[in-house]
Amino acid sequence: MKKMLLLFTLVLLICCKPKPTEASSVENILPTLSESEYDYTIVFGSCNDQDRPQPLWKPILENSPSVFIWGGDNVYADTANMQKMEADYDKVWANSEYQELADTSQIIGIWDDHDYGKNDAGIEWEKKEEAQTLLLDFLKVPENDIRRSQEGVYTSHFFNTKRGSIKVILLDTRYFRTELNPSDVEGRRYDSWEASDAGSVLGDRQWKWLEKELEEASADFTMIVSSIQFLADEHGWEKWGNYPSEVQKMYTVLQNAKASNIFFVSGDRHQGEVSVNKNAGLAYSLVDFTSSGLTHTFPGDPMDSNRYRVGDGTKDLNFGVFQFDFDTQTVLMELRGIDNTLIQEFKQTF
């Protein structure tokens, strides 16, 4: 009887033993996955002066991103001397914490004006081809990548996981951008062109490419990275709003897109903020998440006027964290700063 009871107990223990969850399988775990209820983590940063202190790499590492995205002004080179620009990029790579990030995360990115080579420069910049080569070298882009031969650094990346997928579209707002409209108003550098103006941010070739990218519908989320802000249109600096015809074209492209759950990420402004347009003609609100100031902001200056801003934003040093939940179609967007302090969060459920 005792033997029968012991046998019954063993069978019961075996049958009731919990089955391994999907996350317990080594092959299903991304080594840099954030330990939270979210499935995938991407970190974004911009405006990084290579000659200033670099206090945010450590807190960025603490978020264990699978991907880190450079949003432009990755260095402040501002030069036609390509040897100087290369040396500026080398200073970033000399940072041991950045090296650790490169060892544990995939790093992708675009440029803005200061790593393009000249403040507020666009299509006219005579060193853009040489600067493109150095940016791609900095990002460790393979020699057979199409960006090594195409005009401009625009590209896309597809991140596929066991739970879902994310498409990241990186726009080049420099290589093809036409002339800006100088302002005569004190405190403003640029005014918007008339809506009938034929100026462009992306250029014809990149627009056609973007439309094709947005025809692809397999990703659960679509992140569009633009070095300059898309929604904020009141300040007098560089922005999509300086080209109203391009803004309207983007809305039309988004409304016709087959891609799912689209949102923007931007840098440039030396402040962090979340902008939301609830009337973008989409089935959901359009978000433009701005994170700018890895090494320097201007805390004495007020926040730019922005009718689309949600929350207070920040003039402190900041980086952006995006955590994706594929089951609920939710992105948790966080502005974080020194010591990984949470500055602001915004949750977008599509």
PyMOL commands that set and color helices and strands:
alter all, ss='L'
color gray80, all
select helices_A, chain A and resi 2-16+22-24+26-28+57-62+82-93+96-104+113-116+128-138+146-148+203-213+240-242+244-256+338-340
alter helices_A, ss='H'
color red, helices_A
select strands_A, chain A and resi 40-45+67-70+106-109+155-160+165-170+181-182+190-191+221-226+262-266+272-277+286-290+309-314+319-325+330-336+342-349
alter strands_A, ss='S'
color yellow, strands_A
deselect
rebuild
show_as cartoon
